[in-house]
Amino acid sequence: MKDWEDDEYCLYVNGGEGSDLWSLLADWSGSEDEREWPRHIPRFSRLIRCWQPLGFIKVFRSDAWPADHTGEEVCGQELDELLADPGSWTYTEEPTRWICVASGDRDIQELEEGMCDQETVITAS
């Protein structure tokens, strides 16, 4: 059984919960200090870019909560732009848009079978 990196596990758990992107950063850092969060964006952007096309994770955007039930899935160039926008990862007291990660259509267990190894994650940018 492959040992998942902690960041992979964090994305997997947050995807199962339909978490907002900012929540992913808060969980990973273990901190409520929002100034700490942006340095982790590249790590999760790479993982999301790897897992999303393989069907393990989806990203949704919506004007209502919960985004994974009310919004549209974001893919391709739009996903790249969304992940590159620091505002997509920012906590807002009274949000007007929600961006979340959710579980994809493929069973995450397939990762253990070598579908997305660490080299793929590093080169997927």
Secondary structure as the mmCIF struct_conf table of DSSP 4:
data_model
#
loop_
_struct_conf.conf_type_id
_struct_conf.id
_struct_conf.beg_label_comp_id
_struct_conf.beg_label_asym_id
_struct_conf.beg_label_seq_id
_struct_conf.end_label_comp_id
_struct_conf.end_label_asym_id
_struct_conf.end_label_seq_id
HELX_LH_PP_P HELX_LH_PP_P1 LYS A 2 GLU A 5
HELX_RH_AL_P HELX_RH_AL_P1 ASP A 6 GLU A 17
TURN_TY1_P TURN_TY1_P1 GLY A 18 GLY A 18
STRN STRN1 ASP A 20 ASP A 20
HELX_RH_AL_P HELX_RH_AL_P2 LEU A 21 SER A 29
TURN_TY1_P TURN_TY1_P2 GLY A 30 GLY A 30
TURN_TY1_P TURN_TY1_P3 GLU A 34 GLU A 36
HELX_RH_3T_P HELX_RH_3T_P1 TRP A 37 HIS A 40
HELX_RH_AL_P HELX_RH_AL_P3 ILE A 41 LEU A 54
TURN_TY1_P TURN_TY1_P4 GLY A 55 GLY A 55
BEND BEND1 PHE A 56 PHE A 56
STRN STRN2 ILE A 57 SER A 62
BEND BEND2 ASP A 63 PRO A 66
HELX_RH_AL_P HELX_RH_AL_P4 ALA A 67 THR A 70
BEND BEND3 GLY A 71 GLY A 71
STRN STRN3 GLU A 72 GLU A 73
HELX_RH_AL_P HELX_RH_AL_P5 GLY A 76 ALA A 84
HELX_RH_3T_P HELX_RH_3T_P2 PRO A 86 TRP A 89
BEND BEND4 GLU A 93 GLU A 94
BEND BEND5 THR A 96 THR A 96
STRN STRN4 TRP A 98 SER A 103
BEND BEND6 ASP A 105 ARG A 106
HELX_RH_3T_P HELX_RH_3T_P3 ILE A 108 GLU A 113
TURN_TY1_P TURN_TY1_P5 GLY A 114 GLY A 114
BEND BEND7 MET A 115 CYS A 116
HELX_RH_AL_P HELX_RH_AL_P6 GLN A 118 THR A 123
#
